[in-house]
């Protein structure tokens, strides 16, 4: 008897664990191969789940479990380098009113632990399973593991992060079959222009129990997020030059200590300095911030999702949501193919077709999120005089709802599972794109272009305002 259609997922992070939830919902056989020894290692800092991510969590039945791990955020506070307030708005309340869900903030390991603990069948996850080879045959695909064992299936999803082995194996097979199809330019398209000091510390009185604080700086910025018991910190530094794959830099503990010393005296609130947070840290490290979207998302029986194919800067925390989105869209297509294929087993042609449809559905969205995230990173770090002027002069003049309104097109265009019911039970002021029968999917996906245009129009308006203020005519009118 022939085995059923089977999916091999490489990587047991956010994308891989959500993939297992989704595939279990669909009743599709699969295995998740994770190289680490456990689901939730003490690594990283925080992860934020936006309303469109919460819709997916609700569909897979884990939203209530997730909500128990955190409390709703309060204020979004922007500060000058000396710690004085530039602005403070109830951003998170406005997002909830617009979309019906809070932005949820977790310690990353807690979120991963929740995703694993709520799996119906945890035996689908293999820990300590490091993939060292991917072999495609006419009958399917086989993942070779470092311990000498292997897993066979019909397709491979590479959810193994920005340093993806699956991606490199896919590149090698593609160039072997069609020399030059994966160009050197594409391999270099993910770049590192920033590094970031990330970590977790215990809550400190006066640091903000539920606040998001951004401290602007000259080619650097600080981002601190609070929950009742912990603080999560991100300190961004612009590098002197950009680095490209495979030459992304790695940083030592000494590098991290030196970076922390540069900003130790920077206030993150009226009474707390960053140096106090760093001194009390539970963990902290200096990491490179990769960013970019690849041209080829699939080849043969292999497809990529999450940071393996689209990596964004973390200032507005859309990366984890983007990974969940891609897994959801890919799962929708896989489920449709399995349910319509003879014997429930799509062939090679059907697999390649659904992979192509997946990429077409996702690439503009991913590029839009990458571009907007990049702009926010540069804006917060005053990377250039125009962005500094925009942050200092235009930002504080906006209505308090403005930031939530500007992000609304990003959130409302988020996809969901189409084979699992969603009732839309929460009240929300902004309609989801998939709630409107008259709105086509391509139209909904154009938010990225609109958001970039709006951002650069704001930059242009700042330039005009400053030039007008400096012109002799304006000076004369002011004197009059």
C-alpha positions as semicolon CSV with decimal commas, in nm:
position;residue;x (nm);y (nm);z (nm)
1;X;0,000;0,000;0,000
2;X;0,139;0,341;-0,099
3;X;0,208;0,584;0,183
4;X;-0,006;0,898;0,209
5;X;0,115;1,240;0,097
6;X;0,380;1,352;0,346
7;X;0,541;1,687;0,420
8;X;0,889;1,726;0,568
9;X;0,927;2,052;0,760
10;X;1,285;2,151;0,843
11;X;1,307;2,384;1,142
12;X;1,103;2,384;1,461
13;X;1,085;2,758;1,528
14;X;0,779;2,979;1,483
15;X;0,719;2,876;1,121
16;X;0,782;2,506;1,177
17;X;0,561;2,474;1,485
18;X;0,278;2,670;1,326
19;X;0,316;2,447;1,018
20;X;0,268;2,139;1,237
21;X;-0,045;2,289;1,394
22;X;-0,185;2,372;1,051
23;X;-0,100;2,037;0,893
24;X;-0,251;1,852;1,189
25;X;-0,569;2,058;1,145
26;X;-0,574;1,948;0,780
27;X;-0,500;1,584;0,859
28;X;-0,185;1,582;0,643
29;X;0,100;1,350;0,739
30;X;0,423;1,532;0,823
31;X;0,733;1,550;1,038
32;X;0,917;1,854;1,176
33;X;1,295;1,820;1,201
34;X;1,454;2,053;1,458
35;X;1,829;2,051;1,515
36;X;1,808;2,185;1,871
37;X;1,744;1,958;2,168
38;X;1,426;2,131;2,285
39;X;1,137;2,341;2,162
40;X;1,203;2,654;2,365
41;X;1,573;2,718;2,430
42;X;1,677;3,027;2,625
43;X;1,758;3,233;2,317
44;X;1,650;3,562;2,166
45;X;1,438;3,828;2,330
46;X;1,072;3,891;2,249
47;X;0,820;3,831;1,973
48;X;0,507;4,036;1,905
49;X;0,197;3,891;1,744
50;X;-0,020;4,143;1,562
51;X;-0,397;4,102;1,508
52;X;-0,348;3,925;1,175
53;X;-0,120;3,675;1,350
54;X;-0,378;3,631;1,626
55;X;-0,639;3,536;1,367
56;X;-0,421;3,242;1,265
57;X;-0,361;3,149;1,630
58;X;-0,737;3,158;1,686
59;X;-0,796;2,930;1,388
60;X;-0,549;2,669;1,513
61;X;-0,701;2,689;1,861
62;X;-0,416;2,835;2,067
63;X;-0,505;3,204;2,104
64;X;-0,646;3,164;2,455
65;X;-0,330;2,983;2,566
66;X;-0,120;3,260;2,414
67;X;-0,315;3,536;2,587
68;X;-0,245;3,379;2,926
69;X;0,129;3,441;2,878
70;X;0,117;3,820;2,853
71;X;-0,077;4,135;2,935
72;X;-0,188;4,401;2,685
73;X;0,063;4,675;2,607
74;X;-0,007;5,038;2,700
75;X;0,186;5,337;2,564
76;X;0,420;5,384;2,268
77;X;0,677;5,637;2,390
78;X;0,934;5,814;2,172
79;X;1,229;5,982;2,346
80;X;1,509;6,218;2,257
81;X;1,865;6,091;2,315
82;X;1,866;6,260;2,658
83;X;1,559;6,059;2,762
84;X;1,306;6,342;2,750
85;X;0,974;6,258;2,588
86;X;0,919;6,340;2,225
87;X;0,573;6,182;2,214
88;X;0,353;5,928;2,390
89;X;0,041;5,770;2,238
90;X;-0,195;5,480;2,326
91;X;-0,095;5,304;2,003
92;X;-0,187;4,956;2,123
93;X;-0,542;5,057;2,222
94;X;-0,599;5,203;1,876
95;X;-0,475;4,884;1,708
96;X;-0,715;4,675;1,919
97;X;-1,006;4,906;1,839
98;X;-0,926;4,890;1,468
99;X;-0,880;4,514;1,436
100;X;-1,039;4,346;1,737
101;X;-0,723;4,186;1,875
102;X;-0,443;4,314;2,099
103;X;-0,082;4,314;1,992
104;X;0,054;4,033;2,209
105;X;0,411;4,052;2,343
106;X;0,590;3,737;2,460
107;X;0,933;3,626;2,557
108;X;1,027;3,432;2,246
109;X;1,096;3,107;2,429
110;X;0,756;3,127;2,605
111;X;0,582;3,166;2,270
112;X;0,767;2,869;2,122
113;X;0,691;2,664;2,432
114;X;0,322;2,746;2,402
115;X;0,315;2,644;2,036
116;X;0,478;2,311;2,122
117;X;0,276;2,241;2,437
118;X;-0,055;2,293;2,253
119;X;0,023;2,053;1,968
120;X;-0,227;1,769;1,952
121;X;0,045;1,523;1,846
122;X;0,390;1,621;1,971
123;X;0,544;1,309;1,822
124;X;0,547;1,492;1,488
125;X;0,842;1,698;1,617
126;X;1,187;1,539;1,614
127;X;1,447;1,720;1,826
128;X;1,821;1,684;1,774
129;X;1,744;1,612;1,409
130;X;2,001;1,810;1,209
131;X;1,949;1,787;0,834
132;X;2,271;1,742;0,637
133;X;2,131;1,652;0,295
134;X;1,819;1,674;0,081
135;X;1,783;1,420;-0,200
136;X;1,507;1,434;-0,460
137;X;1,395;1,128;-0,654
138;X;1,119;1,058;-0,901
139;X;0,914;0,917;-0,615
140;X;0,964;1,198;-0,365
141;X;1,225;1,359;-0,144
142;X;1,445;1,238;0,139
143;X;1,604;1,441;0,420
144;X;1,931;1,292;0,544
145;X;2,011;1,353;0,912
146;X;2,344;1,386;1,090
147;X;2,279;1,069;1,293
148;X;2,255;0,864;0,973
149;X;1,878;0,833;0,970
150;X;1,648;0,983;0,709
151;X;1,290;1,099;0,657
152;X;1,102;1,045;0,331
153;X;0,818;1,255;0,197
154;X;0,674;1,433;-0,105
155;X;0,785;1,789;-0,036
156;X;1,020;1,982;0,193
157;X;0,937;2,314;0,360
158;X;1,249;2,502;0,468
159;X;1,154;2,685;0,788
160;X;1,512;2,670;0,915
161;X;1,579;3,041;0,948
162;X;1,804;3,296;0,790
163;X;2,104;3,059;0,793
164;X;1,894;2,796;0,615
165;X;2,062;2,471;0,511
166;X;1,756;2,382;0,303
167;X;1,798;2,703;0,102
168;X;2,163;2,630;0,024
169;X;2,079;2,272;-0,075
170;X;1,800;2,402;-0,300
171;X;2,038;2,651;-0,463
172;X;2,289;2,375;-0,533
173;X;2,029;2,146;-0,693
174;X;1,883;2,429;-0,900
175;X;2,220;2,537;-1,037
176;X;2,312;2,175;-1,108
177;X;1,999;2,136;-1,322
178;X;1,998;2,486;-1,476
179;X;2,343;2,646;-1,440
180;X;2,318;3,008;-1,329
181;X;1,947;3,000;-1,241
182;X;2,040;3,108;-0,886
183;X;2,268;3,402;-0,954
184;X;2,544;3,543;-0,737
185;X;2,340;3,862;-0,715
186;X;2,047;3,674;-0,562
187;X;2,271;3,497;-0,312
188;X;2,399;3,840;-0,204
189;X;2,053;3,998;-0,188
190;X;2,011;3,946;0,186
191;X;2,237;4,199;0,351
192;X;2,346;4,316;0,695
193;X;2,365;4,692;0,750
194;X;2,291;4,687;1,123
195;X;2,379;4,488;1,429
196;X;2,165;4,473;1,740
197;X;2,215;4,413;2,109
198;X;1,920;4,195;2,209
199;X;1,823;4,046;2,541
200;X;1,597;3,999;2,840
201;X;1,615;4,157;3,185
202;X;1,394;4,149;3,493
203;X;1,148;4,436;3,523
204;X;1,295;4,748;3,687
205;X;1,079;5,001;3,874
206;X;1,028;5,306;3,656
207;X;1,113;5,132;3,327
208;X;0,750;5,100;3,215
209;X;0,543;4,795;3,301
210;X;0,360;4,770;2,967
211;X;0,525;5,036;2,753
212;X;0,712;5,031;2,425
213;X;0,992;5,288;2,443
214;X;1,202;5,405;2,149
215;X;1,503;5,626;2,220
216;X;1,632;5,798;1,909
217;X;2,003;5,838;1,845
218;X;2,252;5,926;1,575
219;X;2,279;5,609;1,361
220;X;2,159;5,405;1,656
221;X;1,838;5,357;1,854
222;X;1,710;5,176;2,160
223;X;1,386;4,979;2,178
224;X;1,264;4,858;2,518
225;X;0,940;4,666;2,570
226;X;0,791;4,596;2,909
227;X;0,581;4,324;3,064
228;X;0,506;4,300;3,436
229;X;0,801;4,074;3,515
230;X;1,045;4,132;3,228
231;X;1,201;4,386;2,995
232;X;1,303;4,305;2,639
233;X;1,566;4,524;2,477
234;X;1,697;4,586;2,127
235;X;1,978;4,835;2,061
236;X;2,042;4,898;1,691
237;X;2,373;5,022;1,551
238;X;2,436;5,119;1,188
239;X;2,747;4,946;1,052
240;X;3,012;5,128;0,852
241;X;2,932;4,915;0,547
242;X;2,687;4,651;0,434
243;X;2,777;4,282;0,446
244;X;2,627;4,020;0,215
245;X;2,581;3,642;0,232
246;X;2,793;3,439;0,300
247;X;2,999;3,709;0,474
248;X;2,752;3,811;0,743
249;X;2,952;3,905;1,055
250;X;2,934;3,720;1,385
251;X;2,988;3,901;1,714
252;X;3,157;3,796;2,039
253;X;3,070;3,858;2,403
254;X;3,341;4,125;2,406
255;X;3,171;4,295;2,110
256;X;2,842;4,288;2,300
257;X;2,999;4,440;2,611
258;X;3,157;4,717;2,403
259;X;2,826;4,792;2,232
260;X;2,645;4,807;2,567
261;X;2,905;5,047;2,703
262;X;2,835;5,291;2,418
263;X;2,475;5,337;2,531
264;X;2,503;5,264;2,904
265;X;2,428;5,625;2,998
266;X;2,124;5,660;2,772
267;X;1,799;5,701;2,970
268;X;1,514;5,468;2,871
269;X;1,275;5,644;3,108
270;X;1,273;5,937;3,349
271;X;1,457;5,728;3,610
272;X;1,627;5,429;3,443
273;X;1,945;5,415;3,232
274;X;2,013;5,142;2,979
275;X;2,328;5,045;3,169
276;X;2,110;4,935;3,460
277;X;1,908;4,710;3,231
278;X;2,223;4,558;3,081
279;X;2,379;4,503;3,424
280;X;2,073;4,309;3,543
281;X;2,018;4,119;3,218
282;X;1,918;3,754;3,225
283;X;2,085;3,715;2,887
284;X;2,204;3,937;2,606
285;X;2,402;3,913;2,285
286;X;2,504;4,114;1,981
287;X;2,361;3,982;1,655
288;X;2,361;4,083;1,290
289;X;2,031;4,206;1,145
290;X;1,979;4,044;0,807
291;X;1,720;4,181;0,568
292;X;1,598;4,104;0,219
293;X;1,359;3,899;0,007
294;X;1,486;3,631;-0,230
295;X;1,389;3,591;-0,595
296;X;1,349;3,211;-0,595
297;X;1,127;3,066;-0,321
298;X;1,116;2,710;-0,451
299;X;1,280;2,453;-0,673
300;X;1,170;2,098;-0,742
301;X;1,006;1,956;-0,431
302;X;1,156;2,218;-0,197
303;X;0,991;2,542;-0,088
304;X;1,106;2,807;0,161
305;X;0,910;2,998;0,425
306;X;0,989;3,246;0,701
307;X;1,334;3,397;0,750
308;X;1,482;3,145;0,505
309;X;1,330;3,348;0,221
310;X;1,211;3,682;0,362
311;X;1,395;3,848;0,652
312;X;1,297;4,186;0,793
313;X;1,442;4,419;1,055
314;X;1,264;4,378;1,390
315;X;1,181;4,737;1,489
316;X;0,808;4,698;1,422
317;X;0,807;4,325;1,498
318;X;0,643;4,198;1,180
319;X;0,886;3,914;1,104
320;X;0,722;3,640;1,311
321;X;0,380;3,735;1,176
322;X;0,518;3,726;0,821
323;X;0,645;3,371;0,876
324;X;0,304;3,260;1,007
325;X;0,135;3,424;0,708
326;X;0,354;3,240;0,458
327;X;0,295;2,907;0,632
328;X;-0,081;2,971;0,624
329;X;-0,088;3,060;0,253
330;X;0,131;2,762;0,164
331;X;-0,086;2,530;0,375
332;X;-0,402;2,655;0,203
333;X;-0,255;2,558;-0,133
334;X;-0,119;2,222;-0,013
335;X;-0,454;2,128;0,140
336;X;-0,636;2,222;-0,179
337;X;-0,393;2,016;-0,389
338;X;-0,419;1,711;-0,162
339;X;-0,797;1,723;-0,154
340;X;-0,829;1,746;-0,533
341;X;-0,548;1,510;-0,642
342;X;-0,630;1,150;-0,737
343;X;-0,571;0,934;-0,433
344;X;-0,495;1,247;-0,229
345;X;-0,139;1,258;-0,359
346;X;-0,036;1,551;-0,583
347;X;0,232;1,472;-0,836
348;X;0,542;1,669;-0,924
349;X;0,360;1,898;-1,167
350;X;0,092;1,984;-0,911
351;X;0,354;2,049;-0,642
352;X;0,553;2,283;-0,865
353;X;0,234;2,464;-0,965
354;X;0,124;2,523;-0,606
355;X;0,474;2,642;-0,512
356;X;0,461;2,893;-0,797
357;X;0,120;3,015;-0,687
358;X;0,248;3,048;-0,329
359;X;0,538;3,267;-0,436
360;X;0,318;3,486;-0,655
361;X;0,076;3,534;-0,366
362;X;0,347;3,624;-0,116
363;X;0,640;3,804;-0,277
364;X;0,486;4,154;-0,297
365;X;0,359;4,127;0,060
366;X;0,699;4,015;0,188
367;X;0,883;4,288;-0,001
368;X;0,640;4,549;0,131
369;X;0,692;4,440;0,492
370;X;1,069;4,434;0,438
371;X;1,071;4,786;0,290
372;X;0,850;4,939;0,559
373;X;1,049;4,766;0,836
374;X;1,372;4,897;0,687
375;X;1,233;5,250;0,676
376;X;1,126;5,235;1,043
377;X;1,471;5,108;1,144
378;X;1,635;5,401;0,967
379;X;1,379;5,648;1,098
380;X;1,426;5,549;1,462
381;X;1,806;5,564;1,428
382;X;1,805;5,902;1,248
383;X;1,990;5,748;0,954
384;X;2,017;6,067;0,750
385;X;1,898;6,423;0,804
386;X;1,566;6,376;0,622
387;X;1,464;6,084;0,840
388;X;1,581;6,269;1,149
389;X;1,364;6,566;1,054
390;X;1,071;6,334;0,987
391;X;1,105;6,166;1,329
392;X;1,156;6,489;1,520
393;X;0,916;6,728;1,350
394;X;0,648;6,543;1,155
395;X;0,596;6,252;1,395
396;X;0,493;6,459;1,699
397;X;0,248;6,661;1,485
398;X;0,045;6,355;1,389
399;X;-0,282;6,262;1,558
400;X;-0,243;5,997;1,826
401;X;-0,429;5,748;1,603
402;X;-0,194;5,808;1,309
403;X;0,052;5,523;1,364
404;X;-0,227;5,268;1,410
405;X;-0,399;5,403;1,099
406;X;-0,077;5,382;0,896
407;X;-0,031;5,018;0,999
408;X;-0,395;4,928;0,937
409;X;-0,339;4,839;0,567
410;X;-0,056;4,608;0,676
411;X;-0,269;4,431;0,933
412;X;-0,599;4,406;0,744
413;X;-0,429;4,244;0,443
414;X;-0,294;3,955;0,652
415;X;-0,413;3,616;0,520
416;X;-0,580;3,339;0,718
417;X;-0,645;2,968;0,676
418;X;-0,924;2,906;0,427
419;X;-0,996;2,546;0,534
420;X;-1,055;2,629;0,903
421;X;-1,357;2,838;1,010
422;X;-1,305;3,193;1,134
423;X;-1,613;3,369;1,262
424;X;-1,475;3,721;1,292
425;X;-1,635;3,726;1,634
426;X;-1,438;4,024;1,767
427;X;-1,572;4,370;1,688
428;X;-1,338;4,579;1,477
429;X;-1,355;4,918;1,308
430;X;-1,138;4,824;1,009
431;X;-1,263;4,548;0,778
432;X;-1,027;4,264;0,696
433;X;-0,941;4,245;0,328
434;X;-1,090;3,894;0,306
435;X;-1,419;4,016;0,457
436;X;-1,490;4,233;0,153
437;X;-1,618;4,040;-0,146
438;X;-1,552;4,337;-0,376
439;X;-1,181;4,356;-0,290
440;X;-0,953;4,139;-0,497
441;X;-0,649;3,970;-0,346
442;X;-0,405;4,164;-0,570
443;X;-0,563;4,492;-0,459
444;X;-0,532;4,393;-0,094
445;X;-0,166;4,303;-0,144
446;X;-0,075;4,647;-0,280
447;X;-0,062;4,797;0,068
448;X;0,319;4,780;0,063
449;X;0,346;5,016;-0,232
450;X;0,095;5,255;-0,075
451;X;0,271;5,246;0,261
452;X;0,609;5,322;0,105
453;X;0,461;5,605;-0,098
454;X;0,301;5,754;0,214
455;X;0,625;5,728;0,410
456;X;0,829;5,901;0,143
457;X;0,561;6,166;0,094
458;X;0,605;6,240;0,463
459;X;0,980;6,269;0,409
460;X;0,918;6,504;0,117
461;X;0,679;6,713;0,325
462;X;0,943;6,742;0,595
463;X;1,198;6,866;0,341
464;X;0,955;7,124;0,204
465;X;0,868;7,241;0,554
466;X;1,233;7,283;0,653
467;X;1,327;7,458;0,330
468;X;1,033;7,693;0,367
469;X;1,131;7,772;0,724
470;X;1,486;7,851;0,614
471;X;1,394;8,065;0,310
472;X;1,437;8,447;0,316
473;X;1,066;8,492;0,242
474;X;0,966;8,284;0,539
475;X;1,217;8,468;0,759
476;X;1,081;8,803;0,646
477;X;0,722;8,700;0,709
478;X;0,815;8,578;1,055
479;X;0,989;8,907;1,130
480;X;0,686;9,102;1,010
